[in-house]
Amino acid sequence: MELPEILNRIYTDEVGRVHSGVLMFRFVLQPTMACIAAVKDGLKDAREGKPLFFWAIFSDPEHRKEILRSGWKSVGRTFILGLVMDTIYQVWQLKAFYPAEAIWTAGLLAFVPYLLVRGPVNFWARKVLAKKNE
């Protein structure tokens, strides 16, 4: 199978996941779970005076491994749950299993919301804490 065919299948399957009523709830459930973990971690980061999560990944090479480990610890279960749900969807609806698609979908729905929410929550909470301490 050539790369354009693979990319076309992935795109078609992704669109099918969104428009299909079967397991569509995961497109709400998984990002919601990731956002809840991100809010919790962002508030903790603010209390501890830690830098913004996404920024720290790139700007703090000394602690990068620790930073990524803390993110994985928080959102790893959400990713695994998404992987399991995508595997069930693929076997049930597509009658096949494409591991790369499952990893892509689970990662997209778990890690992207987490990355987008944790830093801004930290930033906002620091502002609120700073005003309280004035």
N, C-alpha and C positions, 0 to 999 in steps of 0.2 A: 504494500500500500504506500503511495507517495504522500509527501507532506501536505500538498493542497487537499487531498482527499481526507486526510486525518483531521486537518483544521476545519474543513467543511463539516465533517461528522461531529466534531466537538461543538461547533457553533449550533448545528441543528439539534443536537442532544440537549444543549444548555437551554435553548429556546423552548424545547419540548418540556423540559422540567418546570419551567415557569408557567407555561400555559396549561399543563396537565393538572387536573385536580388531585391526582395521586401523589401523595407526599409533598404537596405544594406548601403545606404548613411549615416545612422546615426552612423555607425562605424567610419566614418571620421568626421562628423559634431559634434557629442557630445564631443569627445576628443579634437577637435580643439577649441571649445568654452571654455572648461575647461582650456586648455593651455593658451588661450588669457587672461582669468581671472587670471591665475597664474602668467603670465608675468607682468600684471598690478600690482598685489598685491606684487610680489617680488621686483619690482622697488620701490614701495612705502615703503616696509619694509627696503630696503637699504637706502633710503633717511632719514628715521626715525631712523635708527640704530637698528632696531629690530633684534632679533636672527633668525636663519634659522627656517622656519616654522615647518617642520617635527621634527626636533631636539627639538624645544621649547615645542611641545606637550608633550614630555616625560620628559624633564628636568626642566620644569617650572610649577610645580603643582599649584602654587599660581595664575598664569594667564592662566591656561589651558582652563578654560571655555570661557574666552574672546578670546583666540586664536582660539578655535574651532568655536566659534560663527562667527568670522570674515571670516573663511574659508567657513562656511555654507552660510553666506550672499553672498559671491562671486560666489559660485558654486551651490547653491541651485536651482536656476532657471534651470540650465543645467540638474541637477538631475531630477527635476520635468518634464521637457520636455522629457528626456529619458524615464521616467516612463510612460508618456502618449504614446510615440511612441512604447514602448514595449507592452503596453496593446493593442494598435491597431494591432500590428503585431500578437500577440497571438490570439486575437479574430478572426482576418481575416484569418490567415494561420493555426493555430492549432485548431481553433473552440473550444477553452477553454481558461480559464484565470488562471494562476498560479502566485499569488501575490509574493511569495518568489523569483521566477525566474525573475519577472519584477524588483523587488528591487535589486537583485543581479546584473543583467545586467546594469541597470541604474547607480548603484553605481560604478561598475567596470569601466564603460566608463566615469564617471564624476570625481570621487574622486581620482582614481589612477593617471591619468595624472596630475591633480592639485597638488597632493602630490609630484609627481616626478619632477615637473617643478618649483614650487614657491621657494623652498629653493635654488636650483642652480642659479636661476636668481638673487636672493638676494645676494648670494655669489659673483657672477660675477660682479654685479652692484657695490657692495662695493669696489671691486678691482679697477674698472674703476674710481669710485669717489675718491678713495684714491690717484690714480695717478694724477687726475686732481688737487687735492688740494696740491700736492707737489710743 
